């Protein structure tokens, strides 16, 4: 009998250890199709808030909850991904999350007012929060410690395509069709993604009679509300008096207290914690999470500044701003293969060090922007910045899995995902406050450009902080421990 199509064949890569197993490629393509629905949905909606406010006859402060509610739901469910996978298996959990995301998308498209749209976006966010760490977990477990950099380059395909196509697609939909198509566009990705998952993902559902993993209820009641409170507090920074405002400070303090309480609780348990925080004892996990936090600050913070600069200073509409951002997304997409290969060849330390340094350097031109700065120069800088950002995400994400056991991978996926997302929330909040103060009272394009320049200088500084921290990453990936059974099977087939 031949090898089942959904299982990794050790003989397939025995002759070339640098080759990614074809089974891993099949799984990657399957997961990418579904993940694109989540990534596109986030970037499409982000450029449509002003239009949604007009269409639904609601104030912008209310419509902002279309994004804020989604983000809060994401943070509530990310920590549940590991436990849910242990109960349902990866394939069933992925399909279930896709179905829920599909339901949330259709309901969002049929929403009759702002309140119903916000509620249905929460449904989407809950499913999306499970899917993104689960994608990384399934691929890293299938790769079995081999070619971590190349596999991580595969995982980052959706996040590379999102900034390229999302804003453009959102602008086109708003230009050519009704706002409801912002959500109907998710349907084909969800349907095809679920069908591919049923065909291509291995059936890893726990066997009947096997002891079931108990949900860490105490951890759930501490960690999920804690993350939600942190994100809510950060989301309230823009438009408030800053971090000293009570509506910002109270949820931030409460969130930190809850997360701290969870950490203390989890450290008292040898097994069964909602997230295994003991993984922070691995230098690779701790340094990777720190860098991904700072990388999230750089990526998401600048993604807030860049379209605003093009719209407020240069007078572009949502579609025009999206088109001008394409070079950054193209650079990030092109960087994946090279960054993954070099991460496997020389280790994540050198790749991350160079990448973060180039992100900082490529952001410097925006610190000197004026209302008339050459678009060609800015697009060239965006292209270089995109290449560096792609590598800056791949290297630390891959480093987090170096030396981990199979059962530790889900927790590492949750930790890295939370770090990146929290970094994004922090970056947007900090740079929003800086932008408000630096552009306060500015009305002309030139004075607005000066304020944006100040905010971009801060973005450069925040990125530069990460450069020396890259030296804490592993220099070379540790080789995976040989699997005696797999070697014996490969030898028999040979």
C-alpha positions in Angstrom: 0.0 0.0 0.0 1.2 3.6 -0.7 1.7 6.3 1.8 -1.6 8.1 2.6 -1.7 11.5 0.9 -2.2 13.4 4.1 0.8 12.0 5.9 4.4 13.2 5.8 6.6 10.8 3.9 10.1 10.7 5.4 11.5 9.3 2.2 10.3 12.2 0.2 12.9 14.5 1.8 15.5 11.9 2.8 17.7 12.7 -0.3 17.4 16.5 0.1 17.1 17.7 3.7 16.5 21.2 2.5 13.4 20.3 0.6 10.0 21.0 2.1 7.9 17.8 2.2 5.1 17.9 -0.5 2.6 17.0 2.2 3.5 20.2 4.0 3.0 22.2 0.8 -0.4 20.7 0.3 -1.3 21.5 3.8 0.1 25.1 3.4 -2.0 25.8 0.3 -5.1 24.5 2.0 -4.6 26.7 5.1 -3.6 29.8 3.1 -6.9 29.8 1.2 -8.9 29.9 4.4 -6.6 32.3 6.1 -6.9 34.8 3.3 -10.5 35.4 4.3 -9.4 36.5 7.7 -6.5 38.7 6.5 -8.4 40.3 3.6 -11.4 40.9 5.9 -9.3 42.9 8.4 -7.5 45.1 5.8 -10.6 45.6 3.6 -12.8 46.9 6.5 -10.0 49.1 7.9 -10.2 51.4 4.8 -14.0 51.4 4.8 -15.0 52.9 8.2 -15.8 56.4 6.9 -18.0 54.9 4.2 -19.7 52.6 6.7 -20.5 55.5 8.9 -22.3 57.3 6.1 -24.1 54.2 4.8 -25.4 53.2 8.3 -26.0 56.7 9.4 -23.9 56.3 12.6 -21.2 58.4 14.1 -17.6 57.4 13.4 -17.0 56.8 17.1 -19.7 54.0 16.9 -18.4 52.6 13.6 -14.9 52.3 15.0 -16.4 49.4 17.1 -16.7 47.5 13.8 -12.9 47.1 14.0 -12.5 47.3 17.8 -15.1 44.6 18.5 -13.5 42.3 16.0 -10.1 42.9 17.6 -11.4 42.2 21.1 -13.0 39.0 19.9 -9.7 37.9 18.3 -7.9 38.3 21.6 -10.5 36.5 23.6 -10.2 33.3 21.5 -6.5 33.2 20.6 -5.6 31.6 24.0 -8.3 28.9 23.4 -6.7 27.6 20.2 -4.4 25.1 21.9 -7.1 23.6 24.2 -9.7 23.5 21.3 -7.2 21.7 19.1 -6.6 19.1 21.8 -10.3 18.5 22.1 -11.4 18.5 18.4 -8.3 17.9 16.4 -6.7 20.4 14.0 -8.8 19.5 10.9 -12.2 19.7 12.7 -11.3 22.9 14.5 -10.1 24.6 11.3 -13.2 23.7 9.4 -15.5 24.7 12.3 -13.7 28.1 12.6 -14.1 28.6 8.9 -17.8 27.8 9.0 -18.3 30.3 11.9 -16.3 32.9 10.0 -18.4 32.3 7.0 -21.6 32.7 9.1 -20.3 35.9 10.6 -19.4 37.3 7.1 -22.8 36.6 5.7 -24.5 38.1 8.7 -22.3 41.1 8.5 -23.3 41.6 4.9 -26.9 41.4 5.9 -26.6 43.8 8.9 -29.4 46.3 9.2 -27.6 48.9 11.4 -24.3 49.6 13.1 -25.2 47.6 16.3 -26.0 44.4 14.3 -22.8 44.9 12.2 -20.7 45.2 15.3 -22.2 42.1 16.8 -21.6 40.0 13.7 -18.1 41.3 13.4 -17.5 39.9 16.9 -18.6 36.5 15.6 -16.0 36.8 12.8 -13.3 37.9 15.2 -13.9 34.9 17.5 -13.3 32.5 14.6 -10.3 34.5 13.2 -8.7 34.4 16.6 -8.6 30.6 16.5 -7.5 30.3 12.9 -4.3 32.3 12.8 -2.4 30.5 15.6 -3.8 27.2 14.5 -2.4 27.7 11.0 1.1 28.1 12.4 0.7 25.1 14.8 -0.5 22.7 12.1 2.3 23.6 9.7 5.0 23.5 12.2 3.8 20.2 13.6 3.7 18.8 10.1 7.2 20.0 9.3 8.5 18.2 12.4 11.3 20.7 13.1 12.7 20.7 9.6 13.2 23.8 7.4 11.6 26.1 10.0 12.5 29.2 8.0 11.0 28.0 4.8 7.8 26.8 6.6 7.5 30.2 8.3 7.8 31.9 4.9 4.8 29.9 3.8 2.8 30.8 7.0 3.4 34.5 6.3 1.9 34.4 2.8 -1.5 35.7 4.0 -0.1 38.5 6.0 2.1 39.5 3.0 -0.8 39.5 0.6 -3.2 41.3 2.9 -1.4 44.7 2.7 -1.1 44.4 -1.0 -4.6 43.4 -2.1 -6.8 44.3 0.9 -6.9 48.1 0.7 -7.1 47.9 -3.1 -9.9 45.4 -3.0 -11.7 47.4 -0.4 -11.4 50.6 -2.4 -12.6 48.8 -5.6 -15.6 47.3 -3.8 -16.6 50.7 -2.4 -16.1 52.3 -5.8 -18.0 49.7 -7.8 -20.5 48.0 -5.5 -22.5 48.2 -2.3 -20.7 48.1 1.1 -22.2 44.7 1.8 -19.7 43.1 -0.7 -17.0 43.9 1.8 -18.2 40.9 3.6 -19.7 38.7 0.8 -16.2 38.6 -0.7 -15.1 36.3 2.1 -17.6 33.6 1.1 -15.6 31.9 -1.7 -12.4 31.8 0.5 -14.4 30.1 3.3 -16.2 27.6 1.1 -13.2 26.5 -0.9 -11.0 26.6 2.2 -13.3 24.3 4.1 -13.6 21.9 1.2 -9.8 21.7 0.8 -9.4 21.2 4.5 -11.7 18.2 4.5 -9.7 16.7 1.6 -6.1 17.6 2.5 -5.8 17.9 6.3 -5.0 14.8 8.3 -7.8 13.5 10.5 -6.1 14.1 13.9 -9.2 14.0 16.0 -8.5 12.4 19.4 -9.5 8.7 19.5 -12.7 7.8 21.4 -12.0 6.9 25.0 -8.9 9.0 25.2 -8.8 11.2 28.3 -10.0 14.7 27.3 -8.0 17.8 28.1 -9.8 19.8 30.7 -10.3 23.5 30.1 -8.4 25.7 32.5 -11.4 27.7 33.6 -9.5 29.9 36.1 -7.0 30.7 33.4 -9.7 31.4 30.9 -11.4 33.9 33.3 -8.1 35.6 33.9 -6.3 35.7 30.6 -9.0 36.3 28.0 -10.6 39.3 29.8 -7.1 40.5 30.6 -6.1 40.6 26.9 -9.5 42.1 26.0 -9.1 44.9 28.6 -5.6 45.7 27.4 -6.7 46.0 23.8 -9.7 48.0 24.7 -7.7 50.4 26.7 -5.2 50.8 23.9 -8.0 51.3 21.3 -9.3 54.2 23.4 -6.1 56.2 23.2 -6.9 57.8 19.9 -9.3 60.6 20.4 -8.8 60.8 24.2 -6.4 62.9 26.3 -3.8 60.1 26.0 -2.7 57.4 28.3 -3.5 59.4 31.4 -7.2 59.4 30.5 -9.3 57.3 32.9 -11.0 55.4 30.0 -7.5 54.3 28.9 -5.7 53.9 32.2 -8.4 51.9 34.0 -8.7 49.1 31.5 -4.9 49.0 31.0 -4.3 48.6 34.7 -7.1 46.0 35.0 -5.8 44.1 32.0 -2.2 44.0 33.3 -3.5 42.8 36.7 -5.5 40.0 35.1 -2.7 38.9 32.9 -0.3 39.0 35.8 -2.8 37.0 37.8 -2.9 34.4 35.1 0.9 34.2 34.9 1.1 33.5 38.7 -1.7 30.9 38.4 -0.1 29.2 35.4 3.3 28.9 37.1 1.7 27.0 39.9 0.5 24.3 37.5 2.8 21.7 36.0 0.3 20.9 33.3 -3.1 22.0 32.0 -2.6 25.8 32.0 -4.5 27.6 29.2 -1.2 28.7 27.9 2.1 27.3 29.0 4.0 30.4 30.2 6.9 28.2 31.3 7.9 28.3 27.6 9.3 31.8 28.3 12.2 29.9 30.1 13.4 29.1 26.5 15.5 32.0 25.4 14.3 31.5 21.8 10.6 31.8 22.8 11.2 34.8 25.1 13.4 36.7 22.6 11.1 35.9 19.7 8.0 37.1 21.5 9.8 40.4 22.4 10.9 41.0 18.9 7.4 40.2 17.5 5.9 42.7 19.9 8.3 45.4 18.6 7.7 44.2 15.1 4.0 44.5 15.6 4.6 48.1 16.8 6.6 48.9 13.6 4.3 47.1 11.2 0.8 48.0 12.4 1.8 51.5 13.8 3.2 52.5 10.4 0.3 50.9 8.6 -1.9 53.4 10.5 0.4 56.4 9.6 1.0 55.7 6.0 -2.5 55.7 4.5 -3.4 58.7 6.8 -0.4 60.6 5.3 -1.4 59.9 1.8 -5.1 60.8 2.5 -4.7 63.9 4.8 -1.5 65.4 3.4 -1.7 64.4 -0.3 -5.5 64.3 -0.7 -5.7 60.7 -1.9 -9.0 58.7 -1.4 -9.0 55.2 0.1 -8.3 53.5 -3.2 -5.5 55.9 -4.1 -3.8 55.4 -0.7 -4.2 51.6 -1.1 -2.6 51.6 -4.5 0.4 53.7 -3.2 1.0 51.1 -0.5 1.3 48.2 -2.9 5.1 48.4 -3.2 5.4 47.6 0.6 3.2 44.6 0.2 5.1 43.4 -2.9 8.4 43.7 -1.1 7.1 41.7 1.9 5.8 39.0 -0.5 9.1 38.8 -2.4 11.2 38.6 0.8 9.6 35.5 2.1 11.5 32.9 0.1 14.9 34.5 0.6 14.3 35.3 4.3 13.1 31.7 5.0 16.1 30.2 3.2 18.7 32.3 5.0 16.9 31.7 8.4 17.5 28.0 7.8 21.1 28.5 6.5 22.6 31.1 8.9 20.0 31.2 11.7 17.4 33.7 12.7 19.8 36.0 14.6 21.6 37.4 11.6 18.4 37.7 9.4 16.5 39.5 12.1 19.3 41.9 12.9 19.7 42.9 9.3 15.9 43.0 8.7 15.1 45.3 11.7 18.0 47.6 10.8 16.7 48.0 7.3 13.1 48.6 8.5 14.3 51.5 10.6 16.5 52.8 7.7 13.7 52.5 5.1 11.3 54.4 7.4 13.7 57.4 7.7 12.7 59.0 4.4 9.1 59.3 5.7 10.4 61.4 8.6 11.4 64.0 6.1 8.1 64.0 4.1 6.5 67.2 2.8 3.3 67.7 0.9 5.3 67.5 -2.3 7.7 64.7 -1.6 8.3 62.6 -4.8 5.9 59.6 -4.9 8.5 57.6 -6.7 11.0 58.1 -3.8 8.3 57.1 -1.3 7.2 54.1 -3.2 10.9 53.0 -3.5 11.3 53.4 0.2 8.1 51.4 0.8 9.4 48.6 -1.4 12.6 48.3 0.6 10.7 48.6 3.8 8.4 45.8 2.7 11.3 43.5 2.0 12.8 44.2 5.4 9.4 43.8 7.2 8.8 40.4 5.6 12.2 39.1 6.9 11.7 40.8 10.3 8.5 38.7 10.8 9.8 35.4 9.5 13.0 35.2 11.4 11.7 35.7 15.0 8.6 33.7 14.3 10.7 30.7 13.1 13.1 31.1 16.1 10.3 30.6 18.6 9.9 27.0 17.5 13.6 26.0 17.7 14.1 23.1 20.1 10.4 22.7 21.1 8.6 19.4 21.5 5.6 18.6 19.4 3.2 19.3 22.2 4.7 22.7 23.0 4.1 24.1 19.5 0.5 25.1 20.0 1.5 27.2 23.1 4.4 28.8 21.1 1.9 29.7 18.3 -0.4 31.4 20.8 2.4 33.3 22.5 3.9 34.6 19.2 0.5 35.5 17.8 -0.5 37.4 21.0 2.9 39.2 21.0 2.5 40.4 17.4 -1.1 41.5 17.8 -0.5 43.3 21.1 2.5 45.0 19.5 0.2 46.2 16.8 -2.3 47.6 19.3 0.5 49.3 21.2 2.0 50.7 18.1 -1.2 52.2 16.8 -2.0 53.7 20.2 1.4 55.2 20.8 1.8 56.7 17.3 -1.8 57.9 17.3 -1.1 60.0 20.4 2.1 61.3 19.0 0.4 62.2 15.7 -2.4 64.0 17.5 0.1 66.1 19.5 2.4 66.8 16.6 -0.4 67.8 14.2 -2.6 69.7 16.7 -3.9 72.9 15.1 -2.3 72.1 11.8 -4.5 72.8 8.8 -2.3 73.1 5.8 -0.7 70.2 4.0 2.8 71.4 4.9 2.1 71.8 8.6 0.4 68.4 8.6 3.4 66.9 6.9 5.7 68.2 9.7 3.5 66.4 12.2 3.6 63.2 10.3 7.4 63.5 10.1 7.6 63.6 13.9 5.4 60.5 14.2 7.6 58.7 11.6 10.7 59.6 13.6 9.1 57.8 16.6 8.4 54.8 14.4 12.1 54.7 13.4 13.1 54.9 17.1 10.7 52.1 18.2 12.0 49.9 15.4 15.7 50.7 16.3 15.1 49.4 19.8 14.6 45.9 18.4 17.9 45.8 16.6 20.2 44.9 19.5 17.6 42.5 20.9 17.9 40.4 17.8 21.3 39.2 19.2 19.3 37.2 21.8 17.9 34.9 19.1 19.5 31.6 18.3 22.4 31.8 15.8 21.6 28.5 14.0 18.5 26.3 14.2 19.1 23.2 16.2 18.7 20.1 14.1 15.6 18.1 14.7 16.1 14.9 16.7 16.2 11.9 14.4 13.0 9.8 14.3 14.2 6.2 14.5 10.9 4.8 13.2 10.8 7.2 10.3 14.4 6.4 9.4 13.7 2.7 9.6 10.7 3.1 7.3 12.7 5.2 4.8 15.5 2.6 4.8 13.0 -0.2 4.2 11.4 1.7 1.2 14.9 2.4 -0.2 
